[in-house]
Amino acid sequence: MSISGLLSATFHEPGYCHLVELVHQRDLEARRHLASLRVAAYNPSGFLHRSVEVDPNLGVVDLAILLGPLAPEAVRLFVLFDARYDPDLFPYRPHHYAYLHGDRSLRPPLYYAVNATMGGVPDRIGTTRFNHFETYLFHQRSLHQRSALMLGNPSRFATARAEVAAFYDVDRVEQAVELPPKAHAEVPLAAEHAGRRLRRVDLKAPFRLTSYVVGRDGISGDLVLFDHLFSYFK
């Protein structure tokens, strides 16, 4: 039997119902399952919080229950899904999809595809070049919404030095981010700069990181946006 691997990642915060569909079923006639799945979660510094073997026959995993309570200093966890599947059983590449909703939030829930990702490999550990590029365009939104870029480094060995560039029409504001292996951070993006509104954000990194654009309500702090960037290459 030939087995293929799929590494995906997301972020989990306390106070949220976070349900992950292990395989987004596309065939009504046949329900397919992964061969195996290990879920590992890391705190912002990259230290392991918990690693769990998950029954691949489960349809949905509740991250709050699976990962247990967070330490007081951990505002969120970086969650990696290390899956194996039989490509002969899947006419398509399996993906995880998720439901995210604050326990006390009055806002509608968020639905998203869990980010398929790839960490550093040995021949990239010493690289200093930006080899991976992603971008995100913002629609018209409230200035009371706080935006940020959530970044996680799924690599086992390589520290990632990334560049985040926010665009305000003609103005560009850059931030440098350094993430050790398995570490993560939330990079804030100002809603305005010199009277101009945030229009776009670009991410440059030596290899593909886990990245989501997030928006928070300016008063409650509830997540109102949890979305992917678009990958491209120069």
Buried (B, 14 or more C-beta within 10 A) or exposed (E): EEEBEBBBBBBBBBBBBBBBBBBEBEEEEEEBBBBBBBBBBBBBEBEEBBEEEBEBEBEEBEBBEBBEEBEEEBEBBBBBBBBBBBEEEBEEEBBBBBBBBBEEBEEEBBEBBBBBBBBBEEEBBEEEEBEBBBBBEBEEBEEEBBBBBBBBBBBEEBBBBBBBBBBBEEEEBEBEBEBBBBBBBBBBBEBEBEEEBBBBBBBBBBBBBBBBBBBBBEEEEBBBBBEBBEEEEE
